[in-house]
């Protein structure tokens, strides 16, 4: 499963500012949010897989990365 951070595609992305991106996976569905607004929802492909972050359009800075498993 992949979610691309593309400035021209994400409606709520603030260019040259910090942005809050949330990936929420529940069951077999994943929801992607940018600054609190849902950008996309899709089915997940596997019960478990590695988590990776990459930028295809240039350098990015990350801070306060949190991973939490629901009870």
mmCIF file of the N, C-alpha and C atoms, coordinates in Angstrom:
data_MODEL
# 
_entry.id   MODEL 
# 
loop_
_atom_site.group_PDB 
_atom_site.id 
_atom_site.type_symbol 
_atom_site.label_atom_id 
_atom_site.label_alt_id 
_atom_site.label_comp_id 
_atom_site.label_asym_id 
_atom_site.label_entity_id 
_atom_site.label_seq_id 
_atom_site.pdbx_PDB_ins_code 
_atom_site.Cartn_x 
_atom_site.Cartn_y 
_atom_site.Cartn_z 
_atom_site.occupancy 
_atom_site.B_iso_or_equiv 
_atom_site.pdbx_formal_charge 
_atom_site.auth_seq_id 
_atom_site.auth_comp_id 
_atom_site.auth_asym_id 
_atom_site.auth_atom_id 
_atom_site.pdbx_PDB_model_num 
ATOM 1   N N  . UNK A 1 1  ? 0.839  -1.163 0.000  1.00 0.00 ? 1  UNK A N  1 
ATOM 2   C CA . UNK A 1 1  ? 0.000  0.000  0.000  1.00 0.00 ? 1  UNK A CA 1 
ATOM 3   C C  . UNK A 1 1  ? 0.888  1.232  0.000  1.00 0.00 ? 1  UNK A C  1 
ATOM 4   N N  . UNK A 1 2  ? 0.531  2.214  -0.799 1.00 0.00 ? 2  UNK A N  1 
ATOM 5   C CA . UNK A 1 2  ? 1.386  3.378  -0.969 1.00 0.00 ? 2  UNK A CA 1 
ATOM 6   C C  . UNK A 1 2  ? 0.526  4.635  -1.002 1.00 0.00 ? 2  UNK A C  1 
ATOM 7   N N  . UNK A 1 3  ? 1.012  5.681  -0.373 1.00 0.00 ? 3  UNK A N  1 
ATOM 8   C CA . UNK A 1 3  ? 0.347  6.983  -0.419 1.00 0.00 ? 3  UNK A CA 1 
ATOM 9   C C  . UNK A 1 3  ? 1.397  8.013  -0.790 1.00 0.00 ? 3  UNK A C  1 
ATOM 10  N N  . UNK A 1 4  ? 1.235  8.628  -1.947 1.00 0.00 ? 4  UNK A N  1 
ATOM 11  C CA . UNK A 1 4  ? 2.207  9.605  -2.435 1.00 0.00 ? 4  UNK A CA 1 
ATOM 12  C C  . UNK A 1 4  ? 1.887  11.001 -1.923 1.00 0.00 ? 4  UNK A C  1 
ATOM 13  N N  . UNK A 1 5  ? 2.909  11.693 -1.463 1.00 0.00 ? 5  UNK A N  1 
ATOM 14  C CA . UNK A 1 5  ? 2.767  13.087 -1.050 1.00 0.00 ? 5  UNK A CA 1 
ATOM 15  C C  . UNK A 1 5  ? 3.166  13.942 -2.246 1.00 0.00 ? 5  UNK A C  1 
ATOM 16  N N  . UNK A 1 6  ? 2.166  14.338 -3.017 1.00 0.00 ? 6  UNK A N  1 
ATOM 17  C CA . UNK A 1 6  ? 2.400  15.126 -4.225 1.00 0.00 ? 6  UNK A CA 1 
ATOM 18  C C  . UNK A 1 6  ? 1.703  16.472 -4.042 1.00 0.00 ? 6  UNK A C  1 
ATOM 19  N N  . UNK A 1 7  ? 2.466  17.560 -3.985 1.00 0.00 ? 7  UNK A N  1 
ATOM 20  C CA . UNK A 1 7  ? 1.869  18.873 -3.705 1.00 0.00 ? 7  UNK A CA 1 
ATOM 21  C C  . UNK A 1 7  ? 0.702  19.251 -4.612 1.00 0.00 ? 7  UNK A C  1 
ATOM 22  N N  . UNK A 1 8  ? 0.744  18.928 -5.894 1.00 0.00 ? 8  UNK A N  1 
ATOM 23  C CA . UNK A 1 8  ? -0.333 19.323 -6.801 1.00 0.00 ? 8  UNK A CA 1 
ATOM 24  C C  . UNK A 1 8  ? -1.601 18.484 -6.608 1.00 0.00 ? 8  UNK A C  1 
ATOM 25  N N  . UNK A 1 9  ? -1.477 17.321 -5.983 1.00 0.00 ? 9  UNK A N  1 
ATOM 26  C CA . UNK A 1 9  ? -2.609 16.410 -5.831 1.00 0.00 ? 9  UNK A CA 1 
ATOM 27  C C  . UNK A 1 9  ? -3.300 16.570 -4.478 1.00 0.00 ? 9  UNK A C  1 
ATOM 28  N N  . UNK A 1 10 ? -2.525 16.751 -3.407 1.00 0.00 ? 10 UNK A N  1 
ATOM 29  C CA . UNK A 1 10 ? -3.110 16.888 -2.075 1.00 0.00 ? 10 UNK A CA 1 
ATOM 30  C C  . UNK A 1 10 ? -3.736 18.267 -1.924 1.00 0.00 ? 10 UNK A C  1 
ATOM 31  N N  . UNK A 1 11 ? -5.049 18.303 -1.749 1.00 0.00 ? 11 UNK A N  1 
ATOM 32  C CA . UNK A 1 11 ? -5.778 19.570 -1.693 1.00 0.00 ? 11 UNK A CA 1 
ATOM 33  C C  . UNK A 1 11 ? -5.418 20.411 -0.474 1.00 0.00 ? 11 UNK A C  1 
ATOM 34  N N  . UNK A 1 12 ? -5.110 19.756 0.651  1.00 0.00 ? 12 UNK A N  1 
ATOM 35  C CA . UNK A 1 12 ? -4.905 20.475 1.907  1.00 0.00 ? 12 UNK A CA 1 
ATOM 36  C C  . UNK A 1 12 ? -3.436 20.629 2.294  1.00 0.00 ? 12 UNK A C  1 
ATOM 37  N N  . UNK A 1 13 ? -2.527 20.325 1.396  1.00 0.00 ? 13 UNK A N  1 
ATOM 38  C CA . UNK A 1 13 ? -1.101 20.429 1.690  1.00 0.00 ? 13 UNK A CA 1 
ATOM 39  C C  . UNK A 1 13 ? -0.667 21.889 1.673  1.00 0.00 ? 13 UNK A C  1 
ATOM 40  N N  . UNK A 1 14 ? -0.008 22.309 2.755  1.00 0.00 ? 14 UNK A N  1 
ATOM 41  C CA . UNK A 1 14 ? 0.500  23.676 2.846  1.00 0.00 ? 14 UNK A CA 1 
ATOM 42  C C  . UNK A 1 14 ? 1.958  23.657 2.406  1.00 0.00 ? 14 UNK A C  1 
ATOM 43  N N  . UNK A 1 15 ? 2.250  24.275 1.290  1.00 0.00 ? 15 UNK A N  1 
ATOM 44  C CA . UNK A 1 15 ? 3.602  24.263 0.739  1.00 0.00 ? 15 UNK A CA 1 
ATOM 45  C C  . UNK A 1 15 ? 4.539  25.088 1.617  1.00 0.00 ? 15 UNK A C  1 
ATOM 46  N N  . UNK A 1 16 ? 5.745  24.568 1.837  1.00 0.00 ? 16 UNK A N  1 
ATOM 47  C CA . UNK A 1 16 ? 6.790  25.219 2.634  1.00 0.00 ? 16 UNK A CA 1 
ATOM 48  C C  . UNK A 1 16 ? 6.382  25.444 4.090  1.00 0.00 ? 16 UNK A C  1 
ATOM 49  N N  . UNK A 1 17 ? 5.467  24.614 4.617  1.00 0.00 ? 17 UNK A N  1 
ATOM 50  C CA . UNK A 1 17 ? 5.060  24.659 6.021  1.00 0.00 ? 17 UNK A CA 1 
ATOM 51  C C  . UNK A 1 17 ? 5.014  23.226 6.547  1.00 0.00 ? 17 UNK A C  1 
ATOM 52  N N  . UNK A 1 18 ? 4.918  23.097 7.886  1.00 0.00 ? 18 UNK A N  1 
ATOM 53  C CA . UNK A 1 18 ? 4.717  21.783 8.470  1.00 0.00 ? 18 UNK A CA 1 
ATOM 54  C C  . UNK A 1 18 ? 3.290  21.353 8.177  1.00 0.00 ? 18 UNK A C  1 
ATOM 55  N N  . UNK A 1 19 ? 3.112  20.081 7.856  1.00 0.00 ? 19 UNK A N  1 
ATOM 56  C CA . UNK A 1 19 ? 1.802  19.503 7.592  1.00 0.00 ? 19 UNK A CA 1 
ATOM 57  C C  . UNK A 1 19 ? 1.609  18.286 8.476  1.00 0.00 ? 19 UNK A C  1 
ATOM 58  N N  . UNK A 1 20 ? 0.371  18.027 8.853  1.00 0.00 ? 20 UNK A N  1 
ATOM 59  C CA . UNK A 1 20 ? 0.047  16.850 9.643  1.00 0.00 ? 20 UNK A CA 1 
ATOM 60  C C  . UNK A 1 20 ? -0.552 15.799 8.723  1.00 0.00 ? 20 UNK A C  1 
ATOM 61  N N  . UNK A 1 21 ? 0.108  14.653 8.634  1.00 0.00 ? 21 UNK A N  1 
ATOM 62  C CA . UNK A 1 21 ? -0.364 13.547 7.803  1.00 0.00 ? 21 UNK A CA 1 
ATOM 63  C C  . UNK A 1 21 ? -0.707 12.381 8.710  1.00 0.00 ? 21 UNK A C  1 
ATOM 64  N N  . UNK A 1 22 ? -1.899 11.837 8.555  1.00 0.00 ? 22 UNK A N  1 
ATOM 65  C CA . UNK A 1 22 ? -2.352 10.699 9.349  1.00 0.00 ? 22 UNK A CA 1 
ATOM 66  C C  . UNK A 1 22 ? -2.674 9.544  8.423  1.00 0.00 ? 22 UNK A C  1 
ATOM 67  N N  . UNK A 1 23 ? -2.224 8.356  8.799  1.00 0.00 ? 23 UNK A N  1 
ATOM 68  C CA . UNK A 1 23 ? -2.586 7.127  8.104  1.00 0.00 ? 23 UNK A CA 1 
ATOM 69  C C  . UNK A 1 23 ? -3.250 6.249  9.155  1.00 0.00 ? 23 UNK A C  1 
ATOM 70  N N  . UNK A 1 24 ? -4.526 5.986  8.977  1.00 0.00 ? 24 UNK A N  1 
ATOM 71  C CA . UNK A 1 24 ? -5.292 5.218  9.955  1.00 0.00 ? 24 UNK A CA 1 
ATOM 72  C C  . UNK A 1 24 ? -5.729 3.920  9.289  1.00 0.00 ? 24 UNK A C  1 
ATOM 73  N N  . UNK A 1 25 ? -5.273 2.801  9.851  1.00 0.00 ? 25 UNK A N  1 
ATOM 74  C CA . UNK A 1 25 ? -5.618 1.490  9.303  1.00 0.00 ? 25 UNK A CA 1 
ATOM 75  C C  . UNK A 1 25 ? -6.503 0.778  10.314 1.00 0.00 ? 25 UNK A C  1 
ATOM 76  N N  . UNK A 1 26 ? -7.688 0.395  9.871  1.00 0.00 ? 26 UNK A N  1 
ATOM 77  C CA . UNK A 1 26 ? -8.617 -0.369 10.699 1.00 0.00 ? 26 UNK A CA 1 
ATOM 78  C C  . UNK A 1 26 ? -9.149 -1.514 9.863  1.00 0.00 ? 26 UNK A C  1 
ATOM 79  N N  . UNK A 1 27 ? -8.906 -2.729 10.345 1.00 0.00 ? 27 UNK A N  1 
ATOM 80  C CA . UNK A 1 27 ? -9.337 -3.898 9.578  1.00 0.00 ? 27 UNK A CA 1 
ATOM 81  C C  . UNK A 1 27 ? -8.640 -3.930 8.230  1.00 0.00 ? 27 UNK A C  1 
ATOM 82  N N  . UNK A 1 28 ? -9.426 -3.987 7.163  1.00 0.00 ? 28 UNK A N  1 
ATOM 83  C CA . UNK A 1 28 ? -8.834 -4.034 5.825  1.00 0.00 ? 28 UNK A CA 1 
ATOM 84  C C  . UNK A 1 28 ? -8.975 -2.707 5.076  1.00 0.00 ? 28 UNK A C  1 
ATOM 85  N N  . UNK A 1 29 ? -9.168 -1.603 5.805  1.00 0.00 ? 29 UNK A N  1 
ATOM 86  C CA . UNK A 1 29 ? -9.288 -0.279 5.182  1.00 0.00 ? 29 UNK A CA 1 
ATOM 87  C C  . UNK A 1 29 ? -8.239 0.683  5.753  1.00 0.00 ? 29 UNK A C  1 
ATOM 88  N N  . UNK A 1 30 ? -7.728 1.550  4.891  1.00 0.00 ? 30 UNK A N  1 
ATOM 89  C CA . UNK A 1 30 ? -6.769 2.580  5.303  1.00 0.00 ? 30 UNK A CA 1 
ATOM 90  C C  . UNK A 1 30 ? -7.318 3.933  4.882  1.00 0.00 ? 30 UNK A C  1 
ATOM 91  N N  . UNK A 1 31 ? -7.175 4.906  5.776  1.00 0.00 ? 31 UNK A N  1 
ATOM 92  C CA . UNK A 1 31 ? -7.639 6.267  5.504  1.00 0.00 ? 31 UNK A CA 1 
ATOM 93  C C  . UNK A 1 31 ? -6.434 7.200  5.589  1.00 0.00 ? 31 UNK A C  1 
ATOM 94  N N  . UNK A 1 32 ? -6.273 8.056  4.609  1.00 0.00 ? 32 UNK A N  1 
ATOM 95  C CA . UNK A 1 32 ? -5.159 8.985  4.551  1.00 0.00 ? 32 UNK A CA 1 
ATOM 96  C C  . UNK A 1 32 ? -5.697 10.400 4.726  1.00 0.00 ? 32 UNK A C  1 
ATOM 97  N N  . UNK A 1 33 ? -5.162 11.119 5.721  1.00 0.00 ? 33 UNK A N  1 
ATOM 98  C CA . UNK A 1 33 ? -5.589 12.489 5.983  1.00 0.00 ? 33 UNK A CA 1 
ATOM 99  C C  . UNK A 1 33 ? -4.407 13.435 5.849  1.00 0.00 ? 33 UNK A C  1 
ATOM 100 N N  . UNK A 1 34 ? -4.684 14.641 5.379  1.00 0.00 ? 34 UNK A N  1 
ATOM 101 C CA . UNK A 1 34 ? -3.692 15.705 5.313  1.00 0.00 ? 34 UNK A CA 1 
ATOM 102 C C  . UNK A 1 34 ? -4.291 16.916 6.013  1.00 0.00 ? 34 UNK A C  1 
ATOM 103 N N  . UNK A 1 35 ? -3.672 17.329 7.100  1.00 0.00 ? 35 UNK A N  1 
ATOM 104 C CA . UNK A 1 35 ? -4.145 18.456 7.901  1.00 0.00 ? 35 UNK A CA 1 
ATOM 105 C C  . UNK A 1 35 ? -5.613 18.303 8.295  1.00 0.00 ? 35 UNK A C  1 
ATOM 106 N N  . UNK A 1 36 ? -5.970 17.080 8.724  1.00 0.00 ? 36 UNK A N  1 
ATOM 107 C CA . UNK A 1 36 ? -7.302 16.812 9.250  1.00 0.00 ? 36 UNK A CA 1 
ATOM 108 C C  . UNK A 1 36 ? -8.370 16.498 8.228  1.00 0.00 ? 36 UNK A C  1 
ATOM 109 N N  . UNK A 1 37 ? -8.082 16.618 6.952  1.00 0.00 ? 37 UNK A N  1 
ATOM 110 C CA . UNK A 1 37 ? -9.071 16.359 5.895  1.00 0.00 ? 37 UNK A CA 1 
ATOM 111 C C  . UNK A 1 37 ? -8.743 15.043 5.190  1.00 0.00 ? 37 UNK A C  1 
ATOM 112 N N  . UNK A 1 38 ? -9.759 14.222 4.969  1.00 0.00 ? 38 UNK A N  1 
ATOM 113 C CA . UNK A 1 38 ? -9.555 12.935 4.298  1.00 0.00 ? 38 UNK A CA 1 
ATOM 114 C C  . UNK A 1 38 ? -9.185 13.168 2.839  1.00 0.00 ? 38 UNK A C  1 
ATOM 115 N N  . UNK A 1 39 ? -8.052 12.615 2.437  1.00 0.00 ? 39 UNK A N  1 
ATOM 116 C CA . UNK A 1 39 ? -7.595 12.703 1.042  1.00 0.00 ? 39 UNK A CA 1 
ATOM 117 C C  . UNK A 1 39 ? -7.961 11.451 0.254  1.00 0.00 ? 39 UNK A C  1 
ATOM 118 N N  . UNK A 1 40 ? -7.890 10.286 0.929  1.00 0.00 ? 40 UNK A N  1 
ATOM 119 C CA . UNK A 1 40 ? -8.177 9.038  0.220  1.00 0.00 ? 40 UNK A CA 1 
ATOM 120 C C  . UNK A 1 40 ? -8.460 7.925  1.219  1.00 0.00 ? 40 UNK A C  1 
ATOM 121 N N  . UNK A 1 41 ? -9.311 6.992  0.821  1.00 0.00 ? 41 UNK A N  1 
ATOM 122 C CA . UNK A 1 41 ? -9.577 5.769  1.575  1.00 0.00 ? 41 UNK A CA 1 
ATOM 123 C C  . UNK A 1 41 ? -9.400 4.608  0.608  1.00 0.00 ? 41 UNK A C  1 
ATOM 124 N N  . UNK A 1 42 ? -8.733 3.540  1.076  1.00 0.00 ? 42 UNK A N  1 
ATOM 125 C CA . UNK A 1 42 ? -8.534 2.389  0.196  1.00 0.00 ? 42 UNK A CA 1 
ATOM 126 C C  . UNK A 1 42 ? -8.419 1.111  0.999  1.00 0.00 ? 42 UNK A C  1 
ATOM 127 N N  . UNK A 1 43 ? -8.631 -0.009 0.325  1.00 0.00 ? 43 UNK A N  1 
ATOM 128 C CA . UNK A 1 43 ? -8.468 -1.320 0.966  1.00 0.00 ? 43 UNK A CA 1 
ATOM 129 C C  . UNK A 1 43 ? -6.985 -1.616 1.140  1.00 0.00 ? 43 UNK A C  1 
ATOM 130 N N  . UNK A 1 44 ? -6.650 -2.279 2.237  1.00 0.00 ? 44 UNK A N  1 
ATOM 131 C CA . UNK A 1 44 ? -5.268 -2.698 2.448  1.00 0.00 ? 44 UNK A CA 1 
ATOM 132 C C  . UNK A 1 44 ? -5.036 -4.004 1.700  1.00 0.00 ? 44 UNK A C  1 
ATOM 133 N N  . UNK A 1 45 ? -3.763 -4.302 1.415  1.00 0.00 ? 45 UNK A N  1 
ATOM 134 C CA . UNK A 1 45 ? -3.451 -5.484 0.608  1.00 0.00 ? 45 UNK A CA 1 
ATOM 135 C C  . UNK A 1 45 ? -2.986 -6.676 1.432  1.00 0.00 ? 45 UNK A C  1 
ATOM 136 N N  . UNK A 1 46 ? -2.481 -6.444 2.642  1.00 0.00 ? 46 UNK A N  1 
ATOM 137 C CA . UNK A 1 46 ? -1.962 -7.558 3.439  1.00 0.00 ? 46 UNK A CA 1 
ATOM 138 C C  . UNK A 1 46 ? -2.244 -7.308 4.908  1.00 0.00 ? 46 UNK A C  1 
ATOM 139 N N  . UNK A 1 47 ? -2.308 -8.394 5.676  1.00 0.00 ? 47 UNK A N  1 
ATOM 140 C CA . UNK A 1 47 ? -2.560 -8.271 7.117  1.00 0.00 ? 47 UNK A CA 1 
ATOM 141 C C  . UNK A 1 47 ? -1.390 -7.591 7.828  1.00 0.00 ? 47 UNK A C  1 
ATOM 142 N N  . UNK A 1 48 ? -0.193 -7.774 7.330  1.00 0.00 ? 48 UNK A N  1 
ATOM 143 C CA . UNK A 1 48 ? 0.984  -7.156 7.926  1.00 0.00 ? 48 UNK A CA 1 
ATOM 144 C C  . UNK A 1 48 ? 2.025  -6.884 6.866  1.00 0.00 ? 48 UNK A C  1 
ATOM 145 N N  . UNK A 1 49 ? 2.644  -5.714 6.946  1.00 0.00 ? 49 UNK A N  1 
ATOM 146 C CA . UNK A 1 49 ? 3.682  -5.369 5.984  1.00 0.00 ? 49 UNK A CA 1 
ATOM 147 C C  . UNK A 1 49 ? 4.568  -4.287 6.578  1.00 0.00 ? 49 UNK A C  1 
ATOM 148 N N  . UNK A 1 50 ? 5.754  -4.052 6.005  1.00 0.00 ? 50 UNK A N  1 
ATOM 149 C CA . UNK A 1 50 ? 6.633  -3.011 6.521  1.00 0.00 ? 50 UNK A CA 1 
ATOM 150 C C  . UNK A 1 50 ? 6.043  -1.626 6.269  1.00 0.00 ? 50 UNK A C  1 
ATOM 151 N N  . UNK A 1 51 ? 6.459  -0.677 7.092  1.00 0.00 ? 51 UNK A N  1 
ATOM 152 C CA . UNK A 1 51 ? 6.027  0.713  6.962  1.00 0.00 ? 51 UNK A CA 1 
ATOM 153 C C  . UNK A 1 51 ? 7.217  1.522  6.473  1.00 0.00 ? 51 UNK A C  1 
ATOM 154 N N  . UNK A 1 52 ? 7.029  2.286  5.415  1.00 0.00 ? 52 UNK A N  1 
ATOM 155 C CA . UNK A 1 52 ? 8.126  3.096  4.886  1.00 0.00 ? 52 UNK A CA 1 
ATOM 156 C C  . UNK A 1 52 ? 7.639  4.473  4.501  1.00 0.00 ? 52 UNK A C  1 
ATOM 157 N N  . UNK A 1 53 ? 8.555  5.433  4.526  1.00 0.00 ? 53 UNK A N  1 
ATOM 158 C CA . UNK A 1 53 ? 8.247  6.808  4.125  1.00 0.00 ? 53 UNK A CA 1 
ATOM 159 C C  . UNK A 1 53 ? 9.292  7.217  3.103  1.00 0.00 ? 53 UNK A C  1 
ATOM 160 N N  . UNK A 1 54 ? 8.833  7.802  2.002  1.00 0.00 ? 54 UNK A N  1 
ATOM 161 C CA . UNK A 1 54 ? 9.771  8.299  1.001  1.00 0.00 ? 54 UNK A CA 1 
ATOM 162 C C  . UNK A 1 54 ? 9.150  9.499  0.298  1.00 0.00 ? 54 UNK A C  1 
ATOM 163 N N  . UNK A 1 55 ? 10.001 10.317 -0.269 1.00 0.00 ? 55 UNK A N  1 
ATOM 164 C CA . UNK A 1 55 ? 9.548  11.483 -1.028 1.00 0.00 ? 55 UNK A CA 1 
ATOM 165 C C  . UNK A 1 55 ? 10.089 11.353 -2.441 1.00 0.00 ? 55 UNK A C  1 
ATOM 166 N N  . UNK A 1 56 ? 9.221  11.423 -3.420 1.00 0.00 ? 56 UNK A N  1 
ATOM 167 C CA . UNK A 1 56 ? 9.635  11.295 -4.812 1.00 0.00 ? 56 UNK A CA 1 
ATOM 168 C C  . UNK A 1 56 ? 9.829  12.646 -5.483 1.00 0.00 ? 56 UNK A C  1 
ATOM 169 N N  . UNK A 1 57 ? 9.527  13.734 -4.786 1.00 0.00 ? 57 UNK A N  1 
ATOM 170 C CA . UNK A 1 57 ? 9.616  15.050 -5.412 1.00 0.00 ? 57 UNK A CA 1 
ATOM 171 C C  . UNK A 1 57 ? 10.714 15.927 -4.821 1.00 0.00 ? 57 UNK A C  1 
ATOM 172 N N  . UNK A 1 58 ? 11.450 15.432 -3.835 1.00 0.00 ? 58 UNK A N  1 
ATOM 173 C CA . UNK A 1 58 ? 12.514 16.207 -3.207 1.00 0.00 ? 58 UNK A CA 1 
ATOM 174 C C  . UNK A 1 58 ? 12.651 15.837 -1.747 1.00 0.00 ? 58 UNK A C  1 
ATOM 175 N N  . UNK A 1 59 ? 13.483 16.565 -1.053 1.00 0.00 ? 59 UNK A N  1 
ATOM 176 C CA . UNK A 1 59 ? 13.750 16.283 0.364  1.00 0.00 ? 59 UNK A CA 1 
ATOM 177 C C  . UNK A 1 59 ? 12.541 16.644 1.221  1.00 0.00 ? 59 UNK A C  1 
ATOM 178 N N  . UNK A 1 60 ? 12.328 15.859 2.288  1.00 0.00 ? 60 UNK A N  1 
ATOM 179 C CA . UNK A 1 60 ? 11.295 16.179 3.268  1.00 0.00 ? 60 UNK A CA 1 
ATOM 180 C C  . UNK A 1 60 ? 11.916 16.094 4.652  1.00 0.00 ? 60 UNK A C  1 
ATOM 181 N N  . UNK A 1 61 ? 11.320 16.775 5.609  1.00 0.00 ? 61 UNK A N  1 
ATOM 182 C CA . UNK A 1 61 ? 11.730 16.695 7.002  1.00 0.00 ? 61 UNK A CA 1 
ATOM 183 C C  . UNK A 1 61 ? 10.587 16.076 7.779  1.00 0.00 ? 61 UNK A C  1 
ATOM 184 N N  . UNK A 1 62 ? 10.913 15.203 8.724  1.00 0.00 ? 62 UNK A N  1 
ATOM 185 C CA . UNK A 1 62 ? 9.904  14.522 9.534  1.00 0.00 ? 62 UNK A CA 1 
ATOM 186 C C  . UNK A 1 62 ? 10.152 14.833 10.998 1.00 0.00 ? 62 UNK A C  1 
ATOM 187 N N  . UNK A 1 63 ? 9.071  14.976 11.737 1.00 0.00 ? 63 UNK A N  1 
ATOM 188 C CA . UNK A 1 63 ? 9.186  15.144 13.184 1.00 0.00 ? 63 UNK A CA 1 
ATOM 189 C C  . UNK A 1 63 ? 7.956  14.539 13.839 1.00 0.00 ? 63 UNK A C  1 
ATOM 190 N N  . UNK A 1 64 ? 8.119  14.130 15.065 1.00 0.00 ? 64 UNK A N  1 
ATOM 191 C CA . UNK A 1 64 ? 7.037  13.576 15.874 1.00 0.00 ? 64 UNK A CA 1 
ATOM 192 C C  . UNK A 1 64 ? 6.296  12.441 15.170 1.00 0.00 ? 64 UNK A C  1 
ATOM 193 N N  . UNK A 1 65 ? 7.016  11.439 14.764 1.00 0.00 ? 65 UNK A N  1 
ATOM 194 C CA . UNK A 1 65 ? 6.396  10.260 14.153 1.00 0.00 ? 65 UNK A CA 1 
ATOM 195 C C  . UNK A 1 65 ? 5.912  9.355  15.284 1.00 0.00 ? 65 UNK A C  1 
ATOM 196 N N  . UNK A 1 66 ? 4.646  9.008  15.230 1.00 0.00 ? 66 UNK A N  1 
ATOM 197 C CA . UNK A 1 66 ? 4.067  8.133  16.249 1.00 0.00 ? 66 UNK A CA 1 
ATOM 198 C C  . UNK A 1 66 ? 3.345  6.978  15.567 1.00 0.00 ? 66 UNK A C  1 
ATOM 199 N N  . UNK A 1 67 ? 3.567  5.787  16.079 1.00 0.00 ? 67 UNK A N  1 
ATOM 200 C CA . UNK A 1 67 ? 2.869  4.600  15.597 1.00 0.00 ? 67 UNK A CA 1 
ATOM 201 C C  . UNK A 1 67 ? 2.137  4.028  16.797 1.00 0.00 ? 67 UNK A C  1 
ATOM 202 N N  . UNK A 1 68 ? 0.858  3.804  16.639 1.00 0.00 ? 68 UNK A N  1 
ATOM 203 C CA . UNK A 1 68 ? 0.056  3.334  17.762 1.00 0.00 ? 68 UNK A CA 1 
ATOM 204 C C  . UNK A 1 68 ? -0.839 2.200  17.295 1.00 0.00 ? 68 UNK A C  1 
ATOM 205 N N  . UNK A 1 69 ? -0.896 1.141  18.082 1.00 0.00 ? 69 UNK A N  1 
ATOM 206 C CA . UNK A 1 69 ? -1.781 0.030  17.771 1.00 0.00 ? 69 UNK A CA 1 
ATOM 207 C C  . UNK A 1 69 ? -3.059 0.197  18.586 1.00 0.00 ? 69 UNK A C  1 
ATOM 208 N N  . UNK A 1 70 ? -4.186 0.074  17.916 1.00 0.00 ? 70 UNK A N  1 
ATOM 209 C CA . UNK A 1 70 ? -5.479 0.207  18.604 1.00 0.00 ? 70 UNK A CA 1 
ATOM 210 C C  . UNK A 1 70 ? -5.684 -0.961 19.547 1.00 0.00 ? 70 UNK A C  1 
ATOM 211 N N  . UNK A 1 71 ? -6.344 -0.712 20.669 1.00 0.00 ? 71 UNK A N  1 
ATOM 212 C CA . UNK A 1 71 ? -6.583 -1.805 21.637 1.00 0.00 ? 71 UNK A CA 1 
ATOM 213 C C  . UNK A 1 71 ? -7.524 -2.855 21.103 1.00 0.00 ? 71 UNK A C  1 
# 
